Amino acid sequence: MSSEASKTPPDNGSEATVVDEAASKPVHPAYGVVREVTPFASVILCRNPGSFELDGTNTWILRAPGSPTAVVVDPGPKKHGKHVRAVVEAASVVELVLISHRHHDHVGACKKMRKLSGAPQRAYSNKYSVGAARLRDREVIHAAGLKITVVHTPGHTADSTSFLVEWEGQQAILTADTILGFGTTVLDPSDGSLNDYFNSLNRLLVEASDAVLLPGHGPDHPTLGPIGRYYKAHREERLAQIVTAIEAMGVTPEKAKPMKVVRTVYADVDKKLWPAARMSVKTQLEYIRTL
């Protein structure tokens, strides 16, 4: 699950791949093709667009130039065998599969990926770690010629994890659904937390502000910093709007109904996105109750 944004994803009905005519390279959204973003990070976009998934799920293939093996991050959703096969073919030899978090559009294809690649799979939770130990915060993984640092970034979900990738003095940060390529992320009320989310944004801004941003959905960006600062300011603005809304309703945070708050605060957002907005509002109300 990802966006609560009002911005509408591009029309994904066409099979055509968007191409930068000047560079003759595919640009986002480019379905079913390997799109190189940095010398050590490429992406294949799964054709599973939706209100939560934006254009679809980005599956990342990490490999230092010349490395015979690759690391795959987030195999994608179920019932997209063509996507998984394309990823395995592009990776050639999958050394390791990393999972950013538990949501189905990222982990649904894990079983298929293991069947085709035989690679061990690691996540921050034991449930999605198969054939290897679960990830630990600040753990450094050396694989496919790269240095990959595990950065636990809860908030979207409790197990949300980012990956800081380094090669030859260059850095990129895979942020999954913590920071998207456009729009804003949903905070899952089942185990997400606004306090955790603020802490995660602050951590990413401190540790990876200048790194190339490689999100779980949407286009990549040259640096994380501007997007991370926007995310923080946006969340603070929404929080202030929710406080104002419940005060106008004359109710306490404990008595406030999330959907009533959504109708006021998200009045300018497409109603199709209100269920996602409700999830974030519920999480934000929990945060306000602790203030």
Backbone as CSV, one residue per row, in Angstrom:
resi,resn,N_x,N_y,N_z,CA_x,CA_y,CA_z,C_x,C_y,C_z
1,MET,0.846,-1.181,0.000,0.000,0.000,0.000,0.888,1.239,0.000
2,SER,0.446,2.261,-0.759,1.319,3.404,-0.809,0.587,4.726,-0.723
3,SER,0.083,5.238,-1.847,-0.218,6.657,-1.893,-1.620,7.036,-1.443
4,GLU,-1.708,8.209,-0.767,-2.981,8.827,-0.463,-3.112,10.117,-1.259
5,ALA,-2.193,10.337,-2.210,-2.104,11.613,-2.891,-3.259,11.848,-3.848
6,SER,-3.515,13.122,-4.121,-4.557,13.476,-5.070,-4.041,13.437,-6.494
7,LYS,-2.724,13.420,-6.677,-2.168,13.386,-8.018,-2.545,12.077,-8.702
8,THR,-3.048,12.178,-9.924,-3.489,11.001,-10.651,-2.335,10.376,-11.407
9,PRO,-2.103,9.063,-11.282,-1.044,8.409,-12.032,-1.308,8.520,-13.528
10,PRO,-0.255,8.421,-14.349,-0.448,8.477,-15.793,-1.365,7.370,-16.271
11,ASP,-1.944,7.566,-17.449,-2.790,6.550,-18.061,-1.946,5.333,-18.387
12,ASN,-2.284,4.201,-17.752,-1.480,2.994,-17.915,-2.122,1.988,-18.863
13,GLY,-3.079,2.436,-19.649,-3.760,1.515,-20.536,-2.913,1.083,-21.712
14,SER,-1.965,1.909,-22.102,-1.165,1.609,-23.275,-0.048,0.645,-22.957
15,GLU,0.268,-0.207,-23.934,1.376,-1.138,-23.778,2.712,-0.470,-24.083
16,ALA,2.664,0.727,-24.647,3.896,1.376,-25.092,4.783,1.766,-23.920
17,THR,6.080,1.671,-24.143,7.057,2.104,-23.164,7.424,3.549,-23.449
18,VAL,7.462,4.386,-22.403,7.858,5.770,-22.567,9.361,5.820,-22.818
19,VAL,9.749,6.570,-23.838,11.165,6.633,-24.196,11.612,8.080,-24.282
20,ASP,12.759,8.365,-23.717,13.404,9.657,-23.861,14.064,9.674,-25.235
21,GLU,13.482,10.431,-26.170,13.951,10.393,-27.548,15.399,10.856,-27.659
22,ALA,15.775,11.859,-26.837,17.130,12.390,-26.934,18.162,11.353,-26.518
23,ALA,17.847,10.610,-25.465,18.814,9.635,-24.945,18.521,8.226,-25.429
24,SER,17.348,8.022,-26.053,16.917,6.697,-26.506,16.903,5.685,-25.366
25,LYS,16.515,6.159,-24.201,16.426,5.289,-23.034,15.004,5.331,-22.486
26,PRO,14.506,4.209,-21.969,13.174,4.230,-21.362,13.149,5.110,-20.127
27,VAL,12.026,5.761,-19.892,11.846,6.567,-18.691,10.589,6.087,-17.984
28,HIS,10.472,6.401,-16.719,9.321,5.974,-15.932,8.054,6.647,-16.443
29,PRO,6.942,5.892,-16.581,6.780,4.456,-16.317,7.074,3.620,-17.564
30,ALA,7.984,2.682,-17.421,8.355,1.794,-18.527,8.139,0.365,-18.066
31,TYR,7.083,-0.272,-18.559,6.710,-1.600,-18.079,7.498,-2.706,-18.777
32,GLY,7.921,-3.696,-17.979,8.483,-4.918,-18.528,9.850,-4.789,-19.157
33,VAL,10.522,-3.662,-18.944,11.875,-3.499,-19.474,12.816,-3.148,-18.330
34,VAL,14.089,-3.435,-18.525,15.088,-3.077,-17.528,15.485,-1.619,-17.762
35,ARG,15.273,-0.789,-16.772,15.623,0.630,-16.885,16.753,0.948,-15.918
36,GLU,17.895,1.285,-16.448,19.044,1.606,-15.597,18.881,3.011,-15.029
37,VAL,19.059,3.126,-13.711,18.947,4.417,-13.036,20.322,4.926,-12.600
38,THR,21.133,4.031,-12.042,22.524,4.334,-11.716,23.366,3.196,-12.292
39,PRO,24.683,3.320,-12.292,25.508,2.221,-12.814,25.322,0.906,-12.055
40,PHE,24.731,0.976,-10.861,24.596,-0.226,-10.035,23.149,-0.526,-9.637
41,ALA,22.189,0.215,-10.165,20.781,-0.005,-9.811,19.894,0.159,-11.035
42,SER,19.144,-0.902,-11.334,18.166,-0.872,-12.421,16.811,-1.295,-11.863
43,VAL,15.761,-0.961,-12.596,14.418,-1.248,-12.118,13.584,-1.870,-13.230
44,ILE,12.699,-2.791,-12.836,11.655,-3.284,-13.721,10.324,-2.967,-13.048
45,LEU,9.491,-2.216,-13.745,8.202,-1.790,-13.203,7.139,-2.835,-13.514
46,CYS,6.494,-3.331,-12.476,5.417,-4.312,-12.641,4.144,-3.606,-13.096
47,ARG,3.400,-4.259,-13.978,2.156,-3.685,-14.460,1.025,-4.006,-13.476
48,ASN,1.043,-3.335,-12.338,-0.028,-3.476,-11.347,-0.449,-2.113,-10.816
49,PRO,-0.804,-1.185,-11.724,-1.164,0.160,-11.274,-2.439,0.155,-10.443
50,GLY,-2.571,1.148,-9.572,-3.764,1.257,-8.744,-3.665,2.435,-7.806
51,SER,-4.720,2.684,-7.046,-4.739,3.809,-6.113,-3.649,3.692,-5.060
52,PHE,-3.367,2.477,-4.615,-2.333,2.265,-3.617,-0.955,2.087,-4.255
53,GLU,-0.914,1.561,-5.477,0.356,1.179,-6.102,0.904,2.228,-7.068
54,LEU,0.190,3.345,-7.252,0.573,4.355,-8.247,0.690,3.684,-9.610
55,ASP,1.847,3.836,-10.303,2.026,3.231,-11.620,2.224,1.720,-11.537
56,GLY,2.606,1.226,-10.360,2.922,-0.176,-10.167,4.082,-0.308,-9.195
57,THR,4.455,-1.538,-8.905,5.539,-1.807,-7.957,6.877,-1.839,-8.679
58,ASN,7.845,-1.112,-8.142,9.208,-1.140,-8.673,9.974,-2.311,-8.062
59,THR,10.490,-3.196,-8.895,11.410,-4.236,-8.431,12.809,-3.813,-8.837
60,TRP,13.693,-3.708,-7.844,15.041,-3.197,-8.091,16.049,-4.331,-8.235
61,ILE,16.950,-4.159,-9.181,18.045,-5.099,-9.415,19.349,-4.356,-9.160
62,LEU,20.080,-4.816,-8.156,21.308,-4.143,-7.730,22.510,-4.984,-8.093
63,ARG,23.515,-4.342,-8.714,24.703,-5.088,-9.122,25.797,-4.089,-9.495
64,ALA,26.988,-4.276,-8.942,28.127,-3.455,-9.360,28.498,-3.819,-10.790
65,PRO,28.946,-2.872,-11.584,29.379,-3.195,-12.943,30.392,-4.342,-12.954
66,GLY,30.124,-5.347,-13.761,31.027,-6.489,-13.859,30.728,-7.613,-12.901
67,SER,29.817,-7.396,-11.935,29.482,-8.461,-10.991,28.683,-9.558,-11.684
68,PRO,29.009,-10.826,-11.444,28.255,-11.922,-12.058,26.930,-12.206,-11.362
69,THR,26.741,-11.624,-10.178,25.513,-11.854,-9.414,24.790,-10.538,-9.160
70,ALA,23.533,-10.642,-8.716,22.724,-9.456,-8.442,21.896,-9.656,-7.177
71,VAL,21.465,-8.545,-6.605,20.530,-8.533,-5.482,19.208,-7.995,-6.003
72,VAL,18.120,-8.684,-5.684,16.785,-8.244,-6.091,16.049,-7.720,-4.860
73,VAL,15.414,-6.566,-4.993,14.648,-5.977,-3.890,13.170,-5.906,-4.280
74,ASP,12.330,-6.589,-3.525,10.877,-6.628,-3.677,10.431,-7.272,-4.991
75,PRO,10.164,-8.583,-4.966,9.770,-9.300,-6.185,8.467,-8.825,-6.818
76,GLY,7.560,-8.218,-6.019,6.312,-7.717,-6.570,5.103,-8.510,-6.107
77,PRO,3.940,-8.286,-6.738,2.692,-8.928,-6.307,2.507,-10.321,-6.903
78,LYS,1.526,-11.046,-6.381,1.156,-12.351,-6.930,0.581,-12.208,-8.340
79,LYS,0.552,-13.341,-9.024,-0.088,-13.439,-10.342,0.559,-12.537,-11.380
80,HIS,1.840,-12.295,-11.214,2.596,-11.537,-12.205,3.869,-12.307,-12.548
81,GLY,3.654,-13.547,-12.987,4.775,-14.429,-13.300,5.688,-13.871,-14.374
82,LYS,5.114,-13.191,-15.355,5.919,-12.602,-16.428,6.906,-11.590,-15.861
83,HIS,6.447,-10.821,-14.893,7.306,-9.827,-14.242,8.461,-10.505,-13.513
84,VAL,8.149,-11.531,-12.743,9.193,-12.222,-11.976,10.204,-12.875,-12.916
85,ARG,9.723,-13.487,-13.973,10.640,-14.112,-14.932,11.553,-13.073,-15.583
86,ALA,11.006,-11.901,-15.878,11.817,-10.835,-16.470,12.900,-10.367,-15.497
87,VAL,12.544,-10.295,-14.218,13.526,-9.884,-13.206,14.645,-10.907,-13.094
88,VAL,14.285,-12.184,-13.000,15.302,-13.242,-12.867,16.189,-13.289,-14.101
89,GLU,15.597,-13.130,-15.269,16.389,-13.143,-16.501,17.373,-11.972,-16.523
90,ALA,16.912,-10.792,-16.096,17.783,-9.618,-16.086,18.882,-9.741,-15.045
91,ALA,18.543,-10.344,-13.914,19.536,-10.504,-12.842,20.554,-11.576,-13.165
92,SER,20.176,-12.549,-13.975,21.028,-13.680,-14.367,21.242,-14.626,-13.192
93,VAL,22.065,-14.237,-12.235,22.266,-15.035,-11.022,21.863,-14.178,-9.829
94,VAL,20.774,-14.557,-9.164,20.297,-13.800,-8.007,21.010,-14.316,-6.762
95,GLU,21.825,-13.485,-6.182,22.578,-13.859,-4.986,21.724,-13.752,-3.726
96,LEU,20.831,-12.752,-3.701,20.053,-12.461,-2.501,18.805,-11.690,-2.892
97,VAL,17.702,-11.976,-2.186,16.462,-11.210,-2.341,16.218,-10.459,-1.032
98,LEU,16.008,-9.156,-1.129,15.712,-8.330,0.031,14.267,-7.854,-0.041
99,ILE,13.616,-7.802,1.123,12.223,-7.391,1.214,12.139,-6.106,2.027
100,SER,11.440,-5.110,1.483,11.344,-3.820,2.169,10.288,-3.807,3.270
101,HIS,9.162,-4.508,3.040,8.111,-4.581,4.054,7.055,-5.580,3.602
102,ARG,6.086,-5.821,4.438,5.186,-6.961,4.320,4.027,-6.799,3.342
103,HIS,3.775,-5.648,2.785,2.576,-5.461,1.968,2.606,-6.315,0.705
104,HIS,1.398,-6.792,0.319,1.271,-7.834,-0.709,1.862,-7.441,-2.050
105,ASP,1.826,-6.148,-2.389,2.341,-5.749,-3.699,3.864,-5.791,-3.761
106,HIS,4.500,-6.057,-2.637,5.955,-6.207,-2.587,6.379,-7.662,-2.351
107,VAL,5.569,-8.407,-1.604,5.973,-9.770,-1.219,5.153,-10.875,-1.881
108,GLY,4.088,-10.518,-2.607,3.212,-11.538,-3.175,3.915,-12.523,-4.091
109,ALA,4.959,-12.059,-4.780,5.670,-12.917,-5.735,6.904,-13.584,-5.133
110,CYS,7.053,-13.519,-3.828,8.265,-14.079,-3.193,8.440,-15.570,-3.482
111,LYS,7.367,-16.320,-3.350,7.460,-17.768,-3.570,7.908,-18.062,-4.995
112,LYS,7.354,-17.353,-5.956,7.738,-17.519,-7.356,9.199,-17.148,-7.567
113,MET,9.632,-16.085,-6.928,11.029,-15.659,-7.043,11.971,-16.718,-6.487
114,ARG,11.624,-17.292,-5.329,12.484,-18.326,-4.741,12.534,-19.555,-5.640
115,LYS,11.403,-19.903,-6.231,11.345,-21.074,-7.105,12.234,-20.891,-8.331
116,LEU,12.204,-19.692,-8.909,12.966,-19.446,-10.126,14.438,-19.158,-9.875
117,SER,14.743,-18.539,-8.750,16.123,-18.103,-8.507,16.884,-18.978,-7.522
118,GLY,16.147,-19.590,-6.563,16.802,-20.376,-5.527,17.551,-19.535,-4.512
119,ALA,17.376,-18.219,-4.565,18.145,-17.322,-3.692,17.515,-17.211,-2.312
120,PRO,18.329,-17.013,-1.279,17.789,-16.757,0.060,17.080,-15.404,0.080
121,GLN,16.158,-15.279,1.009,15.336,-14.074,1.095,15.420,-13.514,2.509
122,ARG,15.655,-12.207,2.607,15.796,-11.594,3.921,14.892,-10.375,4.051
123,ALA,14.282,-10.241,5.229,13.410,-9.122,5.545,13.622,-8.748,7.002
124,TYR,13.015,-7.654,7.429,13.166,-7.263,8.829,12.375,-8.177,9.750
125,SER,11.382,-8.862,9.196,10.586,-9.803,9.981,11.017,-11.232,9.690
126,ASN,10.829,-12.090,10.665,11.138,-13.512,10.476,10.240,-14.142,9.422
127,LYS,8.986,-13.664,9.342,8.007,-14.267,8.444,8.474,-14.276,6.996
128,TYR,9.135,-13.221,6.576,9.549,-13.122,5.179,11.044,-13.342,4.985
129,SER,11.681,-13.910,5.974,13.090,-14.299,5.853,13.127,-15.811,5.648
130,VAL,13.618,-16.240,4.500,13.620,-17.654,4.138,15.023,-18.045,3.659
131,GLY,15.601,-19.023,4.342,16.925,-19.477,3.943,18.057,-18.619,4.450
132,ALA,17.741,-17.638,5.284,18.755,-16.748,5.859,18.137,-16.011,7.036
133,ALA,18.989,-15.427,7.867,18.512,-14.725,9.058,17.799,-13.432,8.689
134,ARG,16.918,-12.977,9.571,16.232,-11.700,9.367,17.242,-10.558,9.384
135,LEU,16.852,-9.452,8.804,17.718,-8.280,8.749,17.807,-7.603,10.111
136,ARG,18.931,-6.941,10.348,19.132,-6.154,11.568,19.428,-4.711,11.183
137,ASP,18.892,-3.785,11.955,19.143,-2.369,11.681,20.647,-2.084,11.713
138,ARG,21.118,-1.324,10.746,22.504,-0.920,10.564,23.427,-2.071,10.138
139,GLU,22.853,-3.227,9.870,23.650,-4.324,9.335,24.203,-3.931,7.964
140,VAL,25.435,-4.324,7.702,26.063,-4.064,6.409,26.172,-5.379,5.643
141,ILE,25.605,-5.390,4.456,25.621,-6.571,3.594,26.551,-6.303,2.414
142,HIS,27.450,-7.227,2.159,28.308,-7.130,0.986,27.839,-8.193,-0.001
143,ALA,27.271,-7.733,-1.110,26.719,-8.660,-2.104,26.731,-7.987,-3.470
144,ALA,26.914,-8.781,-4.507,26.911,-8.300,-5.893,27.877,-7.141,-6.103
145,GLY,28.970,-7.152,-5.359,29.981,-6.112,-5.487,29.620,-4.794,-4.836
146,LEU,28.576,-4.795,-4.006,28.071,-3.571,-3.401,28.106,-3.636,-1.881
147,LYS,28.092,-2.466,-1.282,27.897,-2.350,0.161,26.462,-1.883,0.380
148,ILE,25.672,-2.676,1.086,24.267,-2.361,1.316,24.028,-2.272,2.822
149,THR,23.638,-1.108,3.299,23.378,-0.912,4.723,21.878,-0.938,4.984
150,VAL,21.471,-1.749,5.939,20.065,-1.877,6.318,19.680,-0.693,7.206
151,VAL,18.622,0.010,6.816,18.149,1.165,7.578,16.676,0.925,7.930
152,HIS,16.416,0.544,9.165,15.042,0.287,9.591,14.289,1.610,9.648
153,THR,13.231,1.736,8.862,12.489,3.002,8.769,10.990,2.752,8.976
154,PRO,10.583,2.386,10.181,9.169,2.103,10.444,8.312,3.358,10.349
155,GLY,7.013,3.151,10.256,6.056,4.253,10.172,4.961,3.889,9.193
156,HIS,5.348,3.633,7.951,4.388,3.111,6.967,3.875,1.766,7.462
157,THR,4.782,0.905,7.855,4.504,-0.331,8.597,5.614,-0.475,9.630
158,ALA,5.413,-1.371,10.578,6.432,-1.562,11.618,7.720,-2.167,11.064
159,ASP,7.599,-2.950,9.984,8.781,-3.629,9.449,9.414,-2.898,8.259
160,SER,8.934,-1.706,7.932,9.449,-0.986,6.768,10.959,-0.759,6.881
161,THR,11.652,-1.080,5.810,13.110,-1.040,5.796,13.600,-0.388,4.510
162,SER,14.584,0.492,4.643,15.241,1.102,3.496,16.628,0.491,3.351
163,PHE,17.215,0.655,2.162,18.533,0.078,1.907,19.428,1.134,1.270
164,LEU,20.514,1.462,1.960,21.496,2.417,1.443,22.564,1.637,0.684
165,VAL,22.671,1.895,-0.608,23.570,1.150,-1.483,24.746,2.051,-1.861
166,GLU,25.970,1.517,-1.725,27.174,2.308,-2.023,28.089,1.543,-2.965
167,TRP,28.631,2.314,-3.922,29.601,1.750,-4.874,30.465,2.874,-5.421
168,GLU,31.765,2.715,-5.280,32.721,3.661,-5.853,32.392,5.116,-5.489
169,GLY,32.066,5.337,-4.224,31.777,6.691,-3.765,30.392,7.204,-4.111
170,GLN,29.596,6.415,-4.818,28.229,6.801,-5.168,27.241,6.129,-4.209
171,GLN,26.137,6.837,-3.934,25.124,6.319,-3.017,23.726,6.400,-3.623
172,ALA,22.928,5.405,-3.320,21.501,5.414,-3.647,20.759,4.815,-2.468
173,ILE,19.550,5.273,-2.235,18.760,4.778,-1.108,17.421,4.265,-1.625
174,LEU,17.149,2.990,-1.335,15.866,2.377,-1.682,14.923,2.583,-0.508
175,THR,13.865,3.355,-0.733,12.982,3.750,0.366,11.636,3.034,0.364
176,ALA,11.401,2.162,-0.611,10.130,1.411,-0.684,8.942,2.365,-0.593
177,ASP,8.054,2.180,0.405,6.865,3.029,0.530,7.034,4.119,1.581
178,THR,8.197,4.204,2.182,8.437,5.260,3.166,8.491,6.620,2.484
179,ILE,9.187,6.691,1.353,9.168,7.879,0.497,8.940,7.393,-0.927
180,LEU,7.887,7.889,-1.560,7.523,7.455,-2.905,8.075,8.418,-3.953
181,GLY,7.917,8.020,-5.221,8.372,8.879,-6.308,7.468,10.075,-6.529
182,PHE,6.188,9.953,-6.200,5.267,11.088,-6.162,4.135,10.737,-5.210
183,GLY,3.362,11.763,-4.822,2.309,11.545,-3.842,2.885,11.410,-2.445
184,THR,2.064,10.957,-1.528,2.501,10.741,-0.151,2.073,9.360,0.307
185,THR,2.752,8.830,1.285,2.520,7.443,1.681,1.399,7.310,2.707
186,VAL,0.787,6.145,2.720,-0.222,5.796,3.715,0.474,5.243,4.952
187,LEU,-0.026,5.600,6.117,0.462,5.013,7.356,-0.531,3.933,7.772
188,ASP,-0.109,2.691,7.729,-0.982,1.554,8.003,-1.325,1.514,9.493
189,PRO,-2.602,1.718,9.855,-2.957,1.784,11.281,-2.797,0.469,12.028
190,SER,-2.644,-0.644,11.311,-2.503,-1.927,12.006,-1.173,-2.019,12.753
191,ASP,-0.130,-1.396,12.221,1.146,-1.385,12.954,2.014,-0.191,12.595
192,GLY,1.489,0.735,11.780,2.226,1.953,11.465,2.106,2.964,12.586
193,SER,2.987,3.946,12.577,3.014,4.931,13.654,3.544,6.250,13.110
194,LEU,2.843,7.350,13.383,3.307,8.655,12.919,4.590,9.066,13.634
195,ASN,4.693,8.757,14.915,5.919,9.083,15.638,7.108,8.360,15.000
196,ASP,6.935,7.069,14.709,7.992,6.322,14.028,8.282,6.923,12.654
197,TYR,7.222,7.336,11.963,7.394,7.857,10.615,8.205,9.145,10.621
198,PHE,7.890,10.049,11.533,8.683,11.278,11.651,10.149,10.939,11.939
199,ASN,10.376,10.004,12.860,11.751,9.610,13.185,12.459,9.020,11.968
200,SER,11.730,8.228,11.164,12.326,7.617,9.977,12.673,8.664,8.931
201,LEU,11.778,9.637,8.715,12.080,10.714,7.768,13.303,11.500,8.211
202,ASN,13.366,11.808,9.503,14.524,12.542,10.020,15.810,11.742,9.817
203,ARG,15.723,10.454,10.058,16.908,9.607,9.902,17.372,9.574,8.445
204,LEU,16.435,9.427,7.536,16.794,9.399,6.123,17.393,10.724,5.682
205,LEU,16.863,11.827,6.181,17.405,13.131,5.827,18.823,13.315,6.352
206,VAL,19.101,12.763,7.508,20.443,12.871,8.090,21.428,11.936,7.391
207,GLU,20.996,10.699,7.140,21.929,9.678,6.665,22.002,9.535,5.143
208,ALA,20.987,10.042,4.429,20.973,9.777,2.986,20.410,10.933,2.171
209,SER,20.548,12.147,2.664,19.959,13.293,1.987,20.473,13.479,0.564
210,ASP,21.748,13.174,0.336,22.358,13.387,-0.978,22.333,12.140,-1.857
211,ALA,21.780,11.047,-1.352,21.738,9.805,-2.124,20.639,9.861,-3.182
212,VAL,20.843,9.145,-4.282,19.797,9.014,-5.300,18.603,8.292,-4.676
213,LEU,17.399,8.812,-4.892,16.190,8.226,-4.309,15.605,7.187,-5.258
214,LEU,15.524,5.942,-4.775,14.962,4.828,-5.536,13.746,4.308,-4.773
215,PRO,12.546,4.759,-5.120,11.348,4.418,-4.339,10.719,3.089,-4.753
216,GLY,9.777,2.637,-3.942,9.058,1.404,-4.238,7.962,1.591,-5.264
217,HIS,7.527,2.845,-5.455,6.515,3.184,-6.450,6.858,4.574,-6.990
218,GLY,6.589,4.793,-8.253,6.838,6.101,-8.830,8.256,6.263,-9.333
219,PRO,8.563,7.431,-9.906,9.877,7.663,-10.501,10.969,7.903,-9.467
220,ASP,12.193,7.655,-9.880,13.351,7.948,-9.047,13.637,9.447,-9.078
221,HIS,14.489,9.900,-8.139,14.881,11.313,-8.063,16.385,11.415,-7.812
222,PRO,17.024,12.484,-8.295,18.481,12.619,-8.168,18.989,12.596,-6.732
223,THR,18.204,13.182,-5.812,18.582,13.175,-4.393,17.334,13.020,-3.533
224,LEU,17.518,12.426,-2.357,16.406,12.230,-1.425,16.002,13.519,-0.729
225,GLY,16.961,14.404,-0.445,16.739,15.551,0.419,15.475,16.354,0.154
226,PRO,15.284,16.904,-1.057,14.100,17.733,-1.307,12.791,16.975,-1.120
227,ILE,12.757,15.707,-1.536,11.535,14.921,-1.408,11.272,14.607,0.066
228,GLY,12.318,14.249,0.803,12.160,13.954,2.222,11.662,15.155,3.006
229,ARG,12.186,16.335,2.687,11.742,17.542,3.387,10.288,17.867,3.045
230,TYR,9.904,17.641,1.794,8.497,17.839,1.415,7.599,16.879,2.192
231,TYR,8.004,15.618,2.285,7.203,14.628,3.001,6.995,15.041,4.457
232,LYS,8.046,15.528,5.084,7.948,15.929,6.483,7.022,17.133,6.634
233,ALA,7.193,18.131,5.758,6.352,19.328,5.829,4.895,18.997,5.538
234,HIS,4.671,18.120,4.574,3.298,17.727,4.224,2.618,17.028,5.395
235,ARG,3.347,16.123,6.039,2.747,15.389,7.150,2.447,16.325,8.315
236,GLU,3.334,17.286,8.568,3.097,18.257,9.636,1.888,19.134,9.313
237,GLU,1.736,19.484,8.023,0.598,20.285,7.602,-0.706,19.514,7.772
238,ARG,-0.719,18.252,7.367,-1.923,17.432,7.524,-2.276,17.283,9.004
239,LEU,-1.262,17.108,9.829,-1.498,16.949,11.261,-2.179,18.199,11.823
240,ALA,-1.689,19.372,11.427,-2.288,20.630,11.884,-3.727,20.756,11.387
241,GLN,-3.979,20.311,10.153,-5.334,20.362,9.602,-6.284,19.448,10.370
242,ILE,-5.789,18.290,10.764,-6.622,17.347,11.522,-6.948,17.915,12.897
243,VAL,-5.949,18.519,13.547,-6.192,19.144,14.856,-7.248,20.227,14.734
244,THR,-7.137,21.063,13.703,-8.122,22.132,13.478,-9.508,21.559,13.209
245,ALA,-9.559,20.477,12.427,-10.842,19.866,12.063,-11.563,19.306,13.278
246,ILE,-10.854,18.588,14.140,-11.531,17.983,15.289,-11.924,19.050,16.322
247,GLU,-11.130,20.121,16.385,-11.524,21.225,17.268,-12.803,21.871,16.760
248,ALA,-12.918,22.041,15.434,-14.136,22.623,14.852,-15.335,21.707,15.056
249,MET,-15.107,20.407,15.096,-16.182,19.442,15.328,-16.594,19.390,16.798
250,GLY,-15.737,19.937,17.642,-16.041,19.936,19.067,-15.893,18.581,19.720
251,VAL,-14.969,17.759,19.177,-14.752,16.423,19.743,-13.292,16.277,20.157
252,THR,-13.052,15.333,21.023,-11.685,15.023,21.428,-11.057,14.068,20.411
253,PRO,-9.735,13.948,20.398,-9.092,12.981,19.498,-9.591,11.558,19.732
254,GLU,-9.951,11.259,20.970,-10.437,9.918,21.299,-11.817,9.652,20.678
255,LYS,-12.626,10.696,20.532,-13.993,10.544,20.024,-14.110,10.816,18.526
256,ALA,-13.077,11.358,17.928,-13.139,11.738,16.517,-13.291,10.517,15.620
257,LYS,-14.164,10.607,14.620,-14.377,9.536,13.653,-13.472,9.788,12.436
258,PRO,-12.578,8.849,12.134,-11.619,9.064,11.040,-12.252,9.503,9.718
259,MET,-13.369,8.882,9.302,-13.949,9.242,8.013,-14.547,10.642,8.021
260,LYS,-15.071,11.091,9.153,-15.562,12.463,9.243,-14.410,13.446,9.073
261,VAL,-13.275,13.104,9.646,-12.085,13.950,9.490,-11.639,13.955,8.031
262,VAL,-11.667,12.815,7.388,-11.274,12.711,5.977,-12.138,13.621,5.117
263,ARG,-13.447,13.617,5.348,-14.365,14.424,4.530,-14.038,15.917,4.627
264,THR,-13.473,16.318,5.752,-13.110,17.724,5.932,-11.709,18.017,5.407
265,VAL,-10.743,17.247,5.860,-9.335,17.533,5.563,-8.960,17.145,4.138
266,TYR,-9.579,16.085,3.625,-9.242,15.582,2.293,-10.349,15.860,1.281
267,ALA,-11.071,16.953,1.495,-12.189,17.292,0.612,-11.741,17.508,-0.837
268,ASP,-10.486,17.922,-1.028,-9.979,18.206,-2.369,-9.322,16.991,-3.029
269,VAL,-9.351,15.858,-2.348,-8.715,14.644,-2.848,-9.770,13.739,-3.483
270,ASP,-9.406,13.067,-4.561,-10.293,12.114,-5.235,-10.881,11.146,-4.199
271,LYS,-12.193,10.984,-4.210,-12.852,10.134,-3.220,-12.397,8.677,-3.299
272,LYS,-11.886,8.267,-4.436,-11.369,6.901,-4.551,-10.194,6.686,-3.605
273,LEU,-9.522,7.780,-3.218,-8.374,7.683,-2.332,-8.741,7.878,-0.862
274,TRP,-10.010,8.127,-0.588,-10.416,8.348,0.806,-10.174,7.143,1.712
275,PRO,-10.380,5.902,1.249,-10.066,4.773,2.135,-8.596,4.772,2.579
276,ALA,-7.697,5.139,1.665,-6.282,5.231,2.029,-6.056,6.381,2.997
277,ALA,-6.714,7.510,2.717,-6.587,8.665,3.611,-7.103,8.328,5.007
278,ARG,-8.184,7.541,5.079,-8.738,7.144,6.380,-7.716,6.386,7.206
279,MET,-6.938,5.531,6.545,-5.907,4.780,7.254,-4.900,5.722,7.897
280,SER,-4.443,6.714,7.122,-3.467,7.661,7.657,-4.066,8.533,8.752
281,VAL,-5.326,8.951,8.570,-5.985,9.773,9.594,-6.096,8.994,10.907
282,LYS,-6.453,7.736,10.809,-6.566,6.910,12.012,-5.229,6.862,12.752
283,THR,-4.141,6.709,12.003,-2.811,6.673,12.611,-2.449,8.029,13.203
284,GLN,-2.829,9.101,12.521,-2.513,10.449,13.024,-3.324,10.775,14.269
285,LEU,-4.566,10.315,14.333,-5.353,10.531,15.542,-4.716,9.826,16.735
286,GLU,-4.177,8.640,16.492,-3.475,7.921,17.574,-2.289,8.753,18.063
287,TYR,-1.593,9.381,17.132,-0.439,10.222,17.479,-0.894,11.425,18.316
288,ILE,-1.974,12.091,17.882,-2.472,13.276,18.599,-2.877,12.917,20.030
289,ARG,-3.399,11.721,20.207,-3.837,11.303,21.549,-2.665,11.179,22.524
290,THR,-1.469,11.034,21.984,-0.291,10.880,22.857,0.372,12.202,23.185
291,LEU,-0.077,13.287,22.527,0.572,14.602,22.742,0.184,15.212,24.074
